[in-house]
Amino acid sequence: MVMITSSPVIKTAQPPQEMLAVTVRIPVDTLVPGSNILEVPVVVHYIDPDTTEVLINGEVIGYIHYDGHNFVASTGHRLEDAQQCGRTTDLWDHAVARLYGARNQ
């Protein structure tokens, strides 16, 4: 289960101008021996009401677009060049987990 543990990302009609810092909890017992949860601090920047840019340590790792039914995760440093790496109907943070997994492959 992936969970946001601080300031959740909320879909709004108007995207905020500032960036939002959140922590995403990703199950990683296969990545980190002896641990089943990895807390990943990310920064989120709204590009438009349906698209967010996701950064880790100041580096853009990808974008998440909500198409009305799915959260579509795409890796890449620029939105124009981003490649889809997964989609989820569940939660925004599940899409972040897909970006994180694609980044670390």
WODA-V656653 format. One record per helix or strand of 2 or more residues. SS is the DSSP state (hx for helix, st for strand). FROM is the first residue (numbers start at 1). LEN is the number of residues. If there is no record, write none. Layout:
{{SS FROM LEN} {SS FROM LEN}}
This chain:
{{st 3 2} {st 20 8} {st 37 12} {st 51 6} {st 59 8} {st 71 5} {hx 79 3} {st 83 6} {hx 92 12}}
